[in-house]
Amino acid sequence: MSKYWQIAAGSSGRNYSSLFLKFGMAFVGGETPIATMNEVNAGDVIVLKQGTQIILAAGTVVQKNGIHKGCADKEWLRDFDGWDLQAYCYVDWKRPNQPISINGLTRATIQRLHQQKHKDAANNILNTGVAVPALPEPAKTKIVEDGEILKFLIKEGLRPSSADELTNTISKIRLLADYYYHHCWWEDIREHETRTFLVVPLLLALGWSEQQIKIELPCSGGRIDIACFRKSYKRKNDECVAIIETKDFSSGLDYAQKQAKTYSQDFPSCKAVIVTNGYCYKTYLRDENGQFQTSPSAYINLLMPRDKYPLDPVEVGGAFNAIKWLLPNNLT
């Protein structure tokens, strides 16, 4: 007999629902959710929820290439904007005309559904909803070694004498980020820590001077976490060339881009909006019309740099492009 499951679409700044539907899958990370995903069988029904009161879609677990689930064998799920969402199953999703409001769902990432009203809602979507065709999964990407990054940066203008400092800085960032990731409650690692101990050291190692960096700069939209200036800061907004929005470990990077774009309206010369949790960086560039792109231009995870963005390797650049737009020479 088929079992019914509920699965979360992600928390604040980490809404995975569109990619669940895009690739015909459901995926989770963390010891307990991974163990629960292992209980899912072909023919089971999964409800895709947002929060505890909204159902976005429902689907049936199916087999693809002879399997219906797996764990730790898809590299693009191992770097999901920095998260390791290694356990997955395949789902034939159907979507209602509009999200369904319903109470009684839980906060758990993945859990059995027991209330009949939730099962009825799922069955109704399966019978009347619109089928969502699954697209091919992202292509494989390639690990980029530190030596390759250094050679690239020197070509882009980094002083060779700075290479050792940058190598040591990245090594320290990795050690600290790994400690935060594996040995701390993510909620305790606030954006002040990530900005102070992870982001600013990288900027200095890449060649920005302290005089060019302004922390918590007031603007009409609030306060910018980090603003980088063409010259030493002299209260001239038209000399701000990059805005960096820092986030804590538990928030994710999605909504920070909208926040940073709002800030950038005060700064006509700003070329790049960059969002980071201290070890993953997403870069959004201004186009020829003066508008910031809604999709990232580049992405790097300092813990495991790759040549392309694992979630969209066709359209979005990887480590080389992302770190290029952190260099002063390319922004000033």
Protein Blocks (a to p, Z undefined) as FASTA:
>chain_A
ZZdddddebdehiafklmmmmnopaddedjklmmmmmmpcghiacdddehjlbcfbdcdd
ddeehiabdehiafklmmgghiacfbccdddddddfbdcddehiafbfbdcdfbfklmmm
mmmmmmmmccddddddddddddddfklmmmmmmmnopafklmmmmmmmmmmmmmmmmmmm
mmccfklmcfklmmmmmmmmmmmmnopafklpcghiacfklpafbacdfbdcehiaklpf
bdcddddfknojmlmmmmmmmmmmmmmkbmbdcddehjaccdddddfkopacfbdfbdcd
fklccfbdfklmmlpccfklmmmmmpfklmZZ
